[in-house]
Amino acid sequence: MLALNAASRGPLLTDPTLSEADLAAILERAGLSLAPDQVSALLPGASIMQKLIEQVRAPLPREAEPAVMFKADQGDD
């Protein structure tokens, strides 16, 4: 299923099955009017970006969280 932007009801870059037509629609909404050969040249890069977006949105394991310790100063001043 195609991911849709709520504001414009168009495809998002996060869709895992992005086609040239979808990428052309995304670029057009962004105000870029590119030739079909330019869109097809951008498609591999868009695919790489999709994978990066998936990695960023994936939840981190508990071990990835930093260990934080706080010790209040118990000394008398």
PDB file of N, CA, C, O and CB in Angstrom:
ATOM      1  N   MET A   1       0.850  -1.185   0.000  1.00  0.00           N
ATOM      2  CA  MET A   1       0.000   0.000   0.000  1.00  0.00           C
ATOM      3  C   MET A   1       0.886   1.236   0.000  1.00  0.00           C
ATOM      4  O   MET A   1       1.952   1.247   0.616  1.00  0.00           O
ATOM      5  CB  MET A   1      -0.962   0.005   1.224  1.00  0.00           C
ATOM      6  N   LEU A   2       0.456   2.233  -0.666  1.00  0.00           N
ATOM      7  CA  LEU A   2       1.217   3.465  -0.814  1.00  0.00           C
ATOM      8  C   LEU A   2       1.004   4.372   0.378  1.00  0.00           C
ATOM      9  O   LEU A   2      -0.133   4.627   0.774  1.00  0.00           O
ATOM     10  CB  LEU A   2       0.830   4.185  -2.099  1.00  0.00           C
ATOM     11  N   ALA A   3       2.101   4.865   0.958  1.00  0.00           N
ATOM     12  CA  ALA A   3       1.988   5.814   2.070  1.00  0.00           C
ATOM     13  C   ALA A   3       1.573   7.168   1.507  1.00  0.00           C
ATOM     14  O   ALA A   3       2.100   7.616   0.489  1.00  0.00           O
ATOM     15  CB  ALA A   3       3.338   5.927   2.865  1.00  0.00           C
ATOM     16  N   LEU A   4       0.627   7.814   2.178  1.00  0.00           N
ATOM     17  CA  LEU A   4       0.109   9.083   1.678  1.00  0.00           C
ATOM     18  C   LEU A   4       0.369  10.201   2.668  1.00  0.00           C
ATOM     19  O   LEU A   4       0.271  10.018   3.881  1.00  0.00           O
ATOM     20  CB  LEU A   4      -1.382   8.977   1.389  1.00  0.00           C
ATOM     21  N   ASN A   5       0.700  11.352   2.132  1.00  0.00           N
ATOM     22  CA  ASN A   5       0.863  12.554   2.934  1.00  0.00           C
ATOM     23  C   ASN A   5      -0.524  13.082   3.246  1.00  0.00           C
ATOM     24  O   ASN A   5      -1.332  13.277   2.338  1.00  0.00           O
ATOM     25  CB  ASN A   5       1.734  13.630   2.200  1.00  0.00           C
ATOM     26  N   ALA A   6      -0.809  13.313   4.513  1.00  0.00           N
ATOM     27  CA  ALA A   6      -2.152  13.731   4.916  1.00  0.00           C
ATOM     28  C   ALA A   6      -2.539  15.073   4.313  1.00  0.00           C
ATOM     29  O   ALA A   6      -3.708  15.280   3.986  1.00  0.00           O
ATOM     30  CB  ALA A   6      -2.243  13.805   6.427  1.00  0.00           C
ATOM     31  N   ALA A   7      -1.598  15.981   4.159  1.00  0.00           N
ATOM     32  CA  ALA A   7      -1.914  17.317   3.662  1.00  0.00           C
ATOM     33  C   ALA A   7      -2.237  17.302   2.169  1.00  0.00           C
ATOM     34  O   ALA A   7      -3.186  17.959   1.743  1.00  0.00           O
ATOM     35  CB  ALA A   7      -0.753  18.265   3.933  1.00  0.00           C
ATOM     36  N   SER A   8      -1.479  16.579   1.382  1.00  0.00           N
ATOM     37  CA  SER A   8      -1.667  16.638  -0.066  1.00  0.00           C
ATOM     38  C   SER A   8      -2.185  15.335  -0.655  1.00  0.00           C
ATOM     39  O   SER A   8      -2.462  15.268  -1.853  1.00  0.00           O
ATOM     40  CB  SER A   8      -0.374  17.004  -0.730  1.00  0.00           C
ATOM     41  N   ARG A   9      -2.321  14.296   0.169  1.00  0.00           N
ATOM     42  CA  ARG A   9      -2.783  12.986  -0.286  1.00  0.00           C
ATOM     43  C   ARG A   9      -1.944  12.439  -1.430  1.00  0.00           C
ATOM     44  O   ARG A   9      -2.463  11.769  -2.323  1.00  0.00           O
ATOM     45  CB  ARG A   9      -4.228  13.069  -0.713  1.00  0.00           C
ATOM     46  N   GLY A  10      -0.646  12.726  -1.403  1.00  0.00           N
ATOM     47  CA  GLY A  10       0.268  12.203  -2.405  1.00  0.00           C
ATOM     48  C   GLY A  10       1.228  11.220  -1.771  1.00  0.00           C
ATOM     49  O   GLY A  10       1.251  11.098  -0.546  1.00  0.00           O
ATOM     50  N   PRO A  11       2.026  10.513  -2.563  1.00  0.00           N
ATOM     51  CA  PRO A  11       2.960   9.523  -2.010  1.00  0.00           C
ATOM     52  C   PRO A  11       4.084  10.191  -1.232  1.00  0.00           C
ATOM     53  O   PRO A  11       4.518  11.293  -1.567  1.00  0.00           O
ATOM     54  CB  PRO A  11       3.547   8.661  -3.128  1.00  0.00           C
ATOM     55  N   LEU A  12       4.545   9.518  -0.200  1.00  0.00           N
ATOM     56  CA  LEU A  12       5.667   9.989   0.597  1.00  0.00           C
ATOM     57  C   LEU A  12       6.930   9.227   0.207  1.00  0.00           C
ATOM     58  O   LEU A  12       6.859   8.164  -0.409  1.00  0.00           O
ATOM     59  CB  LEU A  12       5.374   9.826   2.105  1.00  0.00           C
ATOM     60  N   LEU A  13       8.067   9.773   0.565  1.00  0.00           N
ATOM     61  CA  LEU A  13       9.325   9.115   0.265  1.00  0.00           C
ATOM     62  C   LEU A  13       9.519   7.873   1.129  1.00  0.00           C
ATOM     63  O   LEU A  13      10.387   7.051   0.836  1.00  0.00           O
ATOM     64  CB  LEU A  13      10.482  10.081   0.464  1.00  0.00           C
ATOM     65  N   THR A  14       8.729   7.726   2.182  1.00  0.00           N
ATOM     66  CA  THR A  14       8.885   6.580   3.072  1.00  0.00           C
ATOM     67  C   THR A  14       8.236   5.321   2.526  1.00  0.00           C
ATOM     68  O   THR A  14       8.370   4.261   3.139  1.00  0.00           O
ATOM     69  CB  THR A  14       8.307   6.897   4.419  1.00  0.00           C
ATOM     70  N   ASP A  15       7.543   5.392   1.406  1.00  0.00           N
ATOM     71  CA  ASP A  15       6.903   4.226   0.827  1.00  0.00           C
ATOM     72  C   ASP A  15       7.963   3.266   0.298  1.00  0.00           C
ATOM     73  O   ASP A  15       8.818   3.686  -0.483  1.00  0.00           O
ATOM     74  CB  ASP A  15       5.930   4.637  -0.292  1.00  0.00           C
ATOM     75  N   PRO A  16       7.940   1.988   0.695  1.00  0.00           N
ATOM     76  CA  PRO A  16       8.981   1.064   0.266  1.00  0.00           C
ATOM     77  C   PRO A  16       8.895   0.659  -1.193  1.00  0.00           C
ATOM     78  O   PRO A  16       9.858   0.108  -1.726  1.00  0.00           O
ATOM     79  CB  PRO A  16       8.937  -0.148   1.103  1.00  0.00           C
ATOM     80  N   THR A  17       7.778   0.911  -1.857  1.00  0.00           N
ATOM     81  CA  THR A  17       7.629   0.522  -3.255  1.00  0.00           C
ATOM     82  C   THR A  17       7.507   1.771  -4.127  1.00  0.00           C
ATOM     83  O   THR A  17       6.540   1.918  -4.875  1.00  0.00           O
ATOM     84  CB  THR A  17       6.396  -0.398  -3.442  1.00  0.00           C
ATOM     85  N   LEU A  18       8.452   2.636  -4.032  1.00  0.00           N
ATOM     86  CA  LEU A  18       8.427   3.900  -4.766  1.00  0.00           C
ATOM     87  C   LEU A  18       8.730   3.652  -6.243  1.00  0.00           C
ATOM     88  O   LEU A  18       9.759   3.070  -6.584  1.00  0.00           O
ATOM     89  CB  LEU A  18       9.443   4.904  -4.164  1.00  0.00           C
ATOM     90  N   SER A  19       7.839   4.091  -7.099  1.00  0.00           N
ATOM     91  CA  SER A  19       8.047   3.955  -8.539  1.00  0.00           C
ATOM     92  C   SER A  19       8.495   5.297  -9.106  1.00  0.00           C
ATOM     93  O   SER A  19       8.515   6.307  -8.402  1.00  0.00           O
ATOM     94  CB  SER A  19       6.751   3.459  -9.248  1.00  0.00           C
ATOM     95  N   GLU A  20       8.850   5.295 -10.376  1.00  0.00           N
ATOM     96  CA  GLU A  20       9.268   6.547 -11.023  1.00  0.00           C
ATOM     97  C   GLU A  20       8.128   7.556 -11.031  1.00  0.00           C
ATOM     98  O   GLU A  20       8.356   8.751 -10.848  1.00  0.00           O
ATOM     99  CB  GLU A  20       9.748   6.282 -12.464  1.00  0.00           C
ATOM    100  N   ALA A  21       6.906   7.085 -11.241  1.00  0.00           N
ATOM    101  CA  ALA A  21       5.753   7.990 -11.258  1.00  0.00           C
ATOM    102  C   ALA A  21       5.538   8.611  -9.881  1.00  0.00           C
ATOM    103  O   ALA A  21       5.235   9.799  -9.767  1.00  0.00           O
ATOM    104  CB  ALA A  21       4.481   7.240 -11.709  1.00  0.00           C
ATOM    105  N   ASP A  22       5.699   7.792  -8.828  1.00  0.00           N
ATOM    106  CA  ASP A  22       5.554   8.315  -7.468  1.00  0.00           C
ATOM    107  C   ASP A  22       6.627   9.343  -7.165  1.00  0.00           C
ATOM    108  O   ASP A  22       6.343  10.400  -6.600  1.00  0.00           O
ATOM    109  CB  ASP A  22       5.613   7.180  -6.445  1.00  0.00           C
ATOM    110  N   LEU A  23       7.872   9.032  -7.544  1.00  0.00           N
ATOM    111  CA  LEU A  23       8.968   9.975  -7.311  1.00  0.00           C
ATOM    112  C   LEU A  23       8.738  11.259  -8.097  1.00  0.00           C
ATOM    113  O   LEU A  23       9.005  12.348  -7.589  1.00  0.00           O
ATOM    114  CB  LEU A  23      10.320   9.346  -7.701  1.00  0.00           C
ATOM    115  N   ALA A  24       8.250  11.150  -9.320  1.00  0.00           N
ATOM    116  CA  ALA A  24       7.952  12.343 -10.121  1.00  0.00           C
ATOM    117  C   ALA A  24       6.883  13.189  -9.442  1.00  0.00           C
ATOM    118  O   ALA A  24       6.961  14.417  -9.461  1.00  0.00           O
ATOM    119  CB  ALA A  24       7.494  11.946 -11.539  1.00  0.00           C
ATOM    120  N   ALA A  25       5.876  12.539  -8.838  1.00  0.00           N
ATOM    121  CA  ALA A  25       4.820  13.276  -8.135  1.00  0.00           C
ATOM    122  C   ALA A  25       5.381  13.983  -6.906  1.00  0.00           C
ATOM    123  O   ALA A  25       5.012  15.124  -6.627  1.00  0.00           O
ATOM    124  CB  ALA A  25       3.678  12.326  -7.723  1.00  0.00           C
ATOM    125  N   ILE A  26       6.269  13.318  -6.170  1.00  0.00           N
ATOM    126  CA  ILE A  26       6.897  13.927  -5.001  1.00  0.00           C
ATOM    127  C   ILE A  26       7.716  15.139  -5.413  1.00  0.00           C
ATOM    128  O   ILE A  26       7.640  16.190  -4.778  1.00  0.00           O
ATOM    129  CB  ILE A  26       7.784  12.909  -4.267  1.00  0.00           C
ATOM    130  N   LEU A  27       8.491  14.994  -6.468  1.00  0.00           N
ATOM    131  CA  LEU A  27       9.329  16.094  -6.938  1.00  0.00           C
ATOM    132  C   LEU A  27       8.483  17.255  -7.453  1.00  0.00           C
ATOM    133  O   LEU A  27       8.831  18.419  -7.250  1.00  0.00           O
ATOM    134  CB  LEU A  27      10.275  15.607  -8.036  1.00  0.00           C
ATOM    135  N   GLU A  28       7.379  16.942  -8.115  1.00  0.00           N
ATOM    136  CA  GLU A  28       6.497  17.994  -8.629  1.00  0.00           C
ATOM    137  C   GLU A  28       5.852  18.769  -7.483  1.00  0.00           C
ATOM    138  O   GLU A  28       5.736  19.993  -7.544  1.00  0.00           O
ATOM    139  CB  GLU A  28       5.409  17.390  -9.537  1.00  0.00           C
ATOM    140  N   ARG A  29       5.427  18.045  -6.426  1.00  0.00           N
ATOM    141  CA  ARG A  29       4.852  18.719  -5.259  1.00  0.00           C
ATOM    142  C   ARG A  29       5.870  19.622  -4.586  1.00  0.00           C
ATOM    143  O   ARG A  29       5.513  20.637  -3.988  1.00  0.00           O
ATOM    144  CB  ARG A  29       4.324  17.696  -4.256  1.00  0.00           C
ATOM    145  N   ALA A  30       7.149  19.247  -4.687  1.00  0.00           N
ATOM    146  CA  ALA A  30       8.214  20.058  -4.099  1.00  0.00           C
ATOM    147  C   ALA A  30       8.578  21.237  -4.993  1.00  0.00           C
ATOM    148  O   ALA A  30       9.443  22.038  -4.639  1.00  0.00           O
ATOM    149  CB  ALA A  30       9.448  19.202  -3.840  1.00  0.00           C
ATOM    150  N   GLY A  31       7.929  21.350  -6.147  1.00  0.00           N
ATOM    151  CA  GLY A  31       8.182  22.472  -7.050  1.00  0.00           C
ATOM    152  C   GLY A  31       9.271  22.196  -8.065  1.00  0.00           C
ATOM    153  O   GLY A  31       9.756  23.125  -8.711  1.00  0.00           O
ATOM    154  N   LEU A  32       9.668  20.941  -8.221  1.00  0.00           N
ATOM    155  CA  LEU A  32      10.708  20.593  -9.185  1.00  0.00           C
ATOM    156  C   LEU A  32      10.078  19.897 -10.375  1.00  0.00           C
ATOM    157  O   LEU A  32       9.426  18.864 -10.229  1.00  0.00           O
ATOM    158  CB  LEU A  32      11.789  19.697  -8.541  1.00  0.00           C
ATOM    159  N   SER A  33      10.272  20.458 -11.532  1.00  0.00           N
ATOM    160  CA  SER A  33       9.775  19.815 -12.746  1.00  0.00           C
ATOM    161  C   SER A  33      10.987  19.269 -13.506  1.00  0.00           C
ATOM    162  O   SER A  33      11.731  20.009 -14.148  1.00  0.00           O
ATOM    163  CB  SER A  33       8.939  20.824 -13.638  1.00  0.00           C
ATOM    164  N   LEU A  34      11.155  17.960 -13.410  1.00  0.00           N
ATOM    165  CA  LEU A  34      12.311  17.306 -14.015  1.00  0.00           C
ATOM    166  C   LEU A  34      11.884  16.459 -15.197  1.00  0.00           C
ATOM    167  O   LEU A  34      10.737  16.019 -15.281  1.00  0.00           O
ATOM    168  CB  LEU A  34      13.046  16.447 -12.986  1.00  0.00           C
ATOM    169  N   ALA A  35      12.813  16.235 -16.103  1.00  0.00           N
ATOM    170  CA  ALA A  35      12.576  15.366 -17.253  1.00  0.00           C
ATOM    171  C   ALA A  35      12.515  13.917 -16.764  1.00  0.00           C
ATOM    172  O   ALA A  35      13.086  13.589 -15.724  1.00  0.00           O
ATOM    173  CB  ALA A  35      13.693  15.547 -18.339  1.00  0.00           C
ATOM    174  N   PRO A  36      11.825  13.053 -17.510  1.00  0.00           N
ATOM    175  CA  PRO A  36      11.721  11.646 -17.090  1.00  0.00           C
ATOM    176  C   PRO A  36      13.075  10.961 -16.882  1.00  0.00           C
ATOM    177  O   PRO A  36      13.209  10.123 -15.990  1.00  0.00           O
ATOM    178  CB  PRO A  36      10.932  10.873 -18.116  1.00  0.00           C
ATOM    179  N   ASP A  37      14.077  11.307 -17.694  1.00  0.00           N
ATOM    180  CA  ASP A  37      15.389  10.687 -17.508  1.00  0.00           C
ATOM    181  C   ASP A  37      16.056  11.172 -16.217  1.00  0.00           C
ATOM    182  O   ASP A  37      16.824  10.431 -15.603  1.00  0.00           O
ATOM    183  CB  ASP A  37      16.294  10.988 -18.714  1.00  0.00           C
ATOM    184  N   GLN A  38      15.772  12.395 -15.805  1.00  0.00           N
ATOM    185  CA  GLN A  38      16.309  12.900 -14.547  1.00  0.00           C
ATOM    186  C   GLN A  38      15.648  12.203 -13.356  1.00  0.00           C
ATOM    187  O   GLN A  38      16.309  11.881 -12.368  1.00  0.00           O
ATOM    188  CB  GLN A  38      16.109  14.421 -14.452  1.00  0.00           C
ATOM    189  N   VAL A  39      14.348  11.977 -13.461  1.00  0.00           N
ATOM    190  CA  VAL A  39      13.625  11.278 -12.393  1.00  0.00           C
ATOM    191  C   VAL A  39      14.158   9.853 -12.253  1.00  0.00           C
ATOM    192  O   VAL A  39      14.379   9.379 -11.139  1.00  0.00           O
ATOM    193  CB  VAL A  39      12.097  11.262 -12.679  1.00  0.00           C
ATOM    194  N   SER A  40      14.361   9.178 -13.370  1.00  0.00           N
ATOM    195  CA  SER A  40      14.877   7.803 -13.301  1.00  0.00           C
ATOM    196  C   SER A  40      16.302   7.778 -12.762  1.00  0.00           C
ATOM    197  O   SER A  40      16.705   6.791 -12.146  1.00  0.00           O
ATOM    198  CB  SER A  40      14.830   7.140 -14.689  1.00  0.00           C
ATOM    199  N   ALA A  41      17.073   8.841 -12.979  1.00  0.00           N
ATOM    200  CA  ALA A  41      18.422   8.911 -12.423  1.00  0.00           C
ATOM    201  C   ALA A  41      18.390   9.122 -10.913  1.00  0.00           C
ATOM    202  O   ALA A  41      19.309   8.695 -10.213  1.00  0.00           O
ATOM    203  CB  ALA A  41      19.212  10.034 -13.090  1.00  0.00           C
ATOM    204  N   LEU A  42      17.345   9.775 -10.399  1.00  0.00           N
ATOM    205  CA  LEU A  42      17.215  10.011  -8.962  1.00  0.00           C
ATOM    206  C   LEU A  42      16.633   8.820  -8.208  1.00  0.00           C
ATOM    207  O   LEU A  42      16.762   8.749  -6.986  1.00  0.00           O
ATOM    208  CB  LEU A  42      16.355  11.218  -8.723  1.00  0.00           C
ATOM    209  N   LEU A  43      16.006   7.898  -8.900  1.00  0.00           N
ATOM    210  CA  LEU A  43      15.320   6.784  -8.250  1.00  0.00           C
ATOM    211  C   LEU A  43      16.246   5.928  -7.383  1.00  0.00           C
ATOM    212  O   LEU A  43      15.843   5.571  -6.277  1.00  0.00           O
ATOM    213  CB  LEU A  43      14.669   5.917  -9.292  1.00  0.00           C
ATOM    214  N   PRO A  44      17.460   5.578  -7.815  1.00  0.00           N
ATOM    215  CA  PRO A  44      18.332   4.794  -6.921  1.00  0.00           C
ATOM    216  C   PRO A  44      18.681   5.546  -5.635  1.00  0.00           C
ATOM    217  O   PRO A  44      18.746   4.937  -4.567  1.00  0.00           O
ATOM    218  CB  PRO A  44      19.619   4.413  -7.650  1.00  0.00           C
ATOM    219  N   GLY A  45      18.903   6.843  -5.720  1.00  0.00           N
ATOM    220  CA  GLY A  45      19.184   7.641  -4.527  1.00  0.00           C
ATOM    221  C   GLY A  45      17.982   7.704  -3.605  1.00  0.00           C
ATOM    222  O   GLY A  45      18.133   7.681  -2.384  1.00  0.00           O
ATOM    223  N   ALA A  46      16.794   7.783  -4.176  1.00  0.00           N
ATOM    224  CA  ALA A  46      15.572   7.790  -3.366  1.00  0.00           C
ATOM    225  C   ALA A  46      15.404   6.457  -2.646  1.00  0.00           C
ATOM    226  O   ALA A  46      14.914   6.407  -1.519  1.00  0.00           O
ATOM    227  CB  ALA A  46      14.335   8.082  -4.244  1.00  0.00           C
ATOM    228  N   SER A  47      15.815   5.385  -3.304  1.00  0.00           N
ATOM    229  CA  SER A  47      15.760   4.071  -2.679  1.00  0.00           C
ATOM    230  C   SER A  47      16.703   3.999  -1.480  1.00  0.00           C
ATOM    231  O   SER A  47      16.354   3.432  -0.445  1.00  0.00           O
ATOM    232  CB  SER A  47      16.109   2.982  -3.696  1.00  0.00           C
ATOM    233  N   ILE A  48      17.883   4.566  -1.618  1.00  0.00           N
ATOM    234  CA  ILE A  48      18.847   4.607  -0.514  1.00  0.00           C
ATOM    235  C   ILE A  48      18.279   5.438   0.629  1.00  0.00           C
ATOM    236  O   ILE A  48      18.403   5.060   1.795  1.00  0.00           O
ATOM    237  CB  ILE A  48      20.209   5.191  -0.985  1.00  0.00           C
ATOM    238  N   MET A  49      17.657   6.563   0.303  1.00  0.00           N
ATOM    239  CA  MET A  49      17.063   7.413   1.333  1.00  0.00           C
ATOM    240  C   MET A  49      15.943   6.687   2.070  1.00  0.00           C
ATOM    241  O   MET A  49      15.786   6.857   3.280  1.00  0.00           O
ATOM    242  CB  MET A  49      16.529   8.705   0.714  1.00  0.00           C
ATOM    243  N   GLN A  50      15.163   5.880   1.352  1.00  0.00           N
ATOM    244  CA  GLN A  50      14.104   5.107   1.996  1.00  0.00           C
ATOM    245  C   GLN A  50      14.689   4.190   3.059  1.00  0.00           C
ATOM    246  O   GLN A  50      14.150   4.089   4.162  1.00  0.00           O
ATOM    247  CB  GLN A  50      13.322   4.288   0.959  1.00  0.00           C
ATOM    248  N   LYS A  51      15.785   3.524   2.733  1.00  0.00           N
ATOM    249  CA  LYS A  51      16.418   2.607   3.688  1.00  0.00           C
ATOM    250  C   LYS A  51      16.957   3.379   4.896  1.00  0.00           C
ATOM    251  O   LYS A  51      16.861   2.903   6.027  1.00  0.00           O
ATOM    252  CB  LYS A  51      17.561   1.816   3.005  1.00  0.00           C
ATOM    253  N   LEU A  52      17.517   4.557   4.663  1.00  0.00           N
ATOM    254  CA  LEU A  52      18.017   5.368   5.768  1.00  0.00           C
ATOM    255  C   LEU A  52      16.881   5.834   6.677  1.00  0.00           C
ATOM    256  O   LEU A  52      17.021   5.840   7.900  1.00  0.00           O
ATOM    257  CB  LEU A  52      18.786   6.574   5.232  1.00  0.00           C
ATOM    258  N   ILE A  53      15.763   6.222   6.077  1.00  0.00           N
ATOM    259  CA  ILE A  53      14.596   6.653   6.853  1.00  0.00           C
ATOM    260  C   ILE A  53      14.088   5.500   7.713  1.00  0.00           C
ATOM    261  O   ILE A  53      13.733   5.702   8.874  1.00  0.00           O
ATOM    262  CB  ILE A  53      13.471   7.166   5.917  1.00  0.00           C
ATOM    263  N   GLU A  54      14.052   4.294   7.150  1.00  0.00           N
ATOM    264  CA  GLU A  54      13.616   3.125   7.917  1.00  0.00           C
ATOM    265  C   GLU A  54      14.544   2.884   9.105  1.00  0.00           C
ATOM    266  O   GLU A  54      14.078   2.557  10.197  1.00  0.00           O
ATOM    267  CB  GLU A  54      13.567   1.875   7.016  1.00  0.00           C
ATOM    268  N   GLN A  55      15.850   3.041   8.902  1.00  0.00           N
ATOM    269  CA  GLN A  55      16.809   2.829   9.986  1.00  0.00           C
ATOM    270  C   GLN A  55      16.640   3.865  11.089  1.00  0.00           C
ATOM    271  O   GLN A  55      16.730   3.534  12.271  1.00  0.00           O
ATOM    272  CB  GLN A  55      18.236   2.872   9.447  1.00  0.00           C
ATOM    273  N   VAL A  56      16.398   5.111  10.712  1.00  0.00           N
ATOM    274  CA  VAL A  56      16.236   6.173  11.704  1.00  0.00           C
ATOM    275  C   VAL A  56      14.964   5.964  12.501  1.00  0.00           C
ATOM    276  O   VAL A  56      14.949   6.218  13.706  1.00  0.00           O
ATOM    277  CB  VAL A  56      16.217   7.550  11.029  1.00  0.00           C
ATOM    278  N   ARG A  57      13.908   5.514  11.871  1.00  0.00           N
ATOM    279  CA  ARG A  57      12.621   5.339  12.550  1.00  0.00           C
ATOM    280  C   ARG A  57      12.532   4.041  13.347  1.00  0.00           C
ATOM    281  O   ARG A  57      11.618   3.882  14.157  1.00  0.00           O
ATOM    282  CB  ARG A  57      11.505   5.379  11.540  1.00  0.00           C
ATOM    283  N   ALA A  58      13.457   3.116  13.136  1.00  0.00           N
ATOM    284  CA  ALA A  58      13.416   1.842  13.859  1.00  0.00           C
ATOM    285  C   ALA A  58      13.737   2.081  15.336  1.00  0.00           C
ATOM    286  O   ALA A  58      14.616   2.880  15.659  1.00  0.00           O
ATOM    287  CB  ALA A  58      14.418   0.819  13.238  1.00  0.00           C
ATOM    288  N   PRO A  59      13.033   1.400  16.220  1.00  0.00           N
ATOM    289  CA  PRO A  59      13.316   1.575  17.643  1.00  0.00           C
ATOM    290  C   PRO A  59      14.700   1.020  17.995  1.00  0.00           C
ATOM    291  O   PRO A  59      15.150   0.025  17.427  1.00  0.00           O
ATOM    292  CB  PRO A  59      12.232   0.886  18.494  1.00  0.00           C
ATOM    293  N   LEU A  60      15.349   1.678  18.928  1.00  0.00           N
ATOM    294  CA  LEU A  60      16.668   1.242  19.364  1.00  0.00           C
ATOM    295  C   LEU A  60      16.531   0.189  20.456  1.00  0.00           C
ATOM    296  O   LEU A  60      15.579   0.218  21.236  1.00  0.00           O
ATOM    297  CB  LEU A  60      17.501   2.438  19.866  1.00  0.00           C
ATOM    298  N   PRO A  61      17.485  -0.743  20.511  1.00  0.00           N
ATOM    299  CA  PRO A  61      17.457  -1.700  21.614  1.00  0.00           C
ATOM    300  C   PRO A  61      17.816  -1.010  22.922  1.00  0.00           C
ATOM    301  O   PRO A  61      18.418   0.064  22.924  1.00  0.00           O
ATOM    302  CB  PRO A  61      18.420  -2.869  21.344  1.00  0.00           C
ATOM    303  N   ARG A  62      17.448  -1.627  24.018  1.00  0.00           N
ATOM    304  CA  ARG A  62      17.699  -1.042  25.328  1.00  0.00           C
ATOM    305  C   ARG A  62      19.190  -0.795  25.551  1.00  0.00           C
ATOM    306  O   ARG A  62      19.557   0.164  26.230  1.00  0.00           O
ATOM    307  CB  ARG A  62      17.147  -1.950  26.424  1.00  0.00           C
ATOM    308  N   GLU A  63      20.045  -1.633  24.997  1.00  0.00           N
ATOM    309  CA  GLU A  63      21.486  -1.501  25.182  1.00  0.00           C
ATOM    310  C   GLU A  63      22.050  -0.241  24.530  1.00  0.00           C
ATOM    311  O   GLU A  63      23.150   0.193  24.870  1.00  0.00           O
ATOM    312  CB  GLU A  63      22.187  -2.716  24.624  1.00  0.00           C
ATOM    313  N   ALA A  64      21.311   0.343  23.606  1.00  0.00           N
ATOM    314  CA  ALA A  64      21.792   1.533  22.902  1.00  0.00           C
ATOM    315  C   ALA A  64      21.617   2.801  23.740  1.00  0.00           C
ATOM    316  O   ALA A  64      22.209   3.834  23.429  1.00  0.00           O
ATOM    317  CB  ALA A  64      21.059   1.686  21.571  1.00  0.00           C
ATOM    318  N   GLU A  65      20.822   2.729  24.780  1.00  0.00           N
ATOM    319  CA  GLU A  65      20.613   3.891  25.635  1.00  0.00           C
ATOM    320  C   GLU A  65      21.844   4.134  26.497  1.00  0.00           C
ATOM    321  O   GLU A  65      22.458   3.179  26.973  1.00  0.00           O
ATOM    322  CB  GLU A  65      19.365   3.701  26.518  1.00  0.00           C
ATOM    323  N   PRO A  66      22.214   5.383  26.705  1.00  0.00           N
ATOM    324  CA  PRO A  66      23.386   5.661  27.531  1.00  0.00           C
ATOM    325  C   PRO A  66      23.116   5.344  29.006  1.00  0.00           C
ATOM    326  O   PRO A  66      22.004   5.521  29.504  1.00  0.00           O
ATOM    327  CB  PRO A  66      23.806   7.128  27.376  1.00  0.00           C
ATOM    328  N   ALA A  67      24.146   4.878  29.676  1.00  0.00           N
ATOM    329  CA  ALA A  67      24.032   4.620  31.109  1.00  0.00           C
ATOM    330  C   ALA A  67      24.253   5.941  31.829  1.00  0.00           C
ATOM    331  O   ALA A  67      25.319   6.545  31.720  1.00  0.00           O
ATOM    332  CB  ALA A  67      25.060   3.527  31.589  1.00  0.00           C
ATOM    333  N   VAL A  68      23.254   6.379  32.555  1.00  0.00           N
ATOM    334  CA  VAL A  68      23.330   7.656  33.250  1.00  0.00           C
ATOM    335  C   VAL A  68      23.233   7.388  34.744  1.00  0.00           C
ATOM    336  O   VAL A  68      22.323   6.704  35.213  1.00  0.00           O
ATOM    337  CB  VAL A  68      22.206   8.632  32.776  1.00  0.00           C
ATOM    338  N   MET A  69      24.174   7.933  35.470  1.00  0.00           N
ATOM    339  CA  MET A  69      24.139   7.808  36.926  1.00  0.00           C
ATOM    340  C   MET A  69      24.229   9.201  37.525  1.00  0.00           C
ATOM    341  O   MET A  69      25.007  10.041  37.072  1.00  0.00           O
ATOM    342  CB  MET A  69      25.297   6.895  37.450  1.00  0.00           C
ATOM    343  N   PHE A  70      23.430   9.429  38.538  1.00  0.00           N
ATOM    344  CA  PHE A  70      23.455  10.711  39.216  1.00  0.00           C
ATOM    345  C   PHE A  70      23.653  10.458  40.700  1.00  0.00           C
ATOM    346  O   PHE A  70      22.891   9.717  41.321  1.00  0.00           O
ATOM    347  CB  PHE A  70      22.154  11.521  38.950  1.00  0.00           C
ATOM    348  N   LYS A  71      24.657  11.063  41.249  1.00  0.00           N
ATOM    349  CA  LYS A  71      24.907  10.955  42.684  1.00  0.00           C
ATOM    350  C   LYS A  71      24.856  12.347  43.276  1.00  0.00           C
ATOM    351  O   LYS A  71      25.679  13.204  42.953  1.00  0.00           O
ATOM    352  CB  LYS A  71      26.278  10.270  42.980  1.00  0.00           C
ATOM    353  N   ALA A  72      23.902  12.562  44.129  1.00  0.00           N
ATOM    354  CA  ALA A  72      23.793  13.861  44.787  1.00  0.00           C
ATOM    355  C   ALA A  72      24.935  14.026  45.781  1.00  0.00           C
ATOM    356  O   ALA A  72      25.311  13.079  46.472  1.00  0.00           O
ATOM    357  CB  ALA A  72      22.425  14.008  45.499  1.00  0.00           C
ATOM    358  N   ASP A  73      25.468  15.201  45.846  1.00  0.00           N
ATOM    359  CA  ASP A  73      26.554  15.479  46.784  1.00  0.00           C
ATOM    360  C   ASP A  73      25.998  15.392  48.204  1.00  0.00           C
ATOM    361  O   ASP A  73      25.064  16.111  48.557  1.00  0.00           O
ATOM    362  CB  ASP A  73      27.194  16.887  46.514  1.00  0.00           C
ATOM    363  N   GLN A  74      26.567  14.522  48.998  1.00  0.00           N
ATOM    364  CA  GLN A  74      26.103  14.306  50.361  1.00  0.00           C
ATOM    365  C   GLN A  74      26.924  15.087  51.386  1.00  0.00           C
ATOM    366  O   GLN A  74      26.656  15.001  52.584  1.00  0.00           O
ATOM    367  CB  GLN A  74      26.144  12.833  50.689  1.00  0.00           C
ATOM    368  N   GLY A  75      27.898  15.829  50.940  1.00  0.00           N
ATOM    369  CA  GLY A  75      28.770  16.551  51.871  1.00  0.00           C
ATOM    370  C   GLY A  75      28.092  17.764  52.481  1.00  0.00           C
ATOM    371  O   GLY A  75      27.153  18.312  51.905  1.00  0.00           O
ATOM    372  N   ASP A  76      28.569  18.185  53.652  1.00  0.00           N
ATOM    373  CA  ASP A  76      28.057  19.366  54.322  1.00  0.00           C
ATOM    374  C   ASP A  76      28.865  20.569  53.869  1.00  0.00           C
ATOM    375  O   ASP A  76      30.090  20.502  53.773  1.00  0.00           O
ATOM    376  CB  ASP A  76      28.112  19.207  55.861  1.00  0.00           C
ATOM    377  N   ASP A  77      28.194  21.645  53.596  1.00  0.00           N
ATOM    378  CA  ASP A  77      28.880  22.865  53.169  1.00  0.00           C
ATOM    379  C   ASP A  77      28.870  23.902  54.257  1.00  0.00           C
ATOM    380  O   ASP A  77      29.404  24.995  54.072  1.00  0.00           O
ATOM    381  CB  ASP A  77      28.244  23.429  51.916  1.00  0.00           C
TER     382      ASP A  77
END
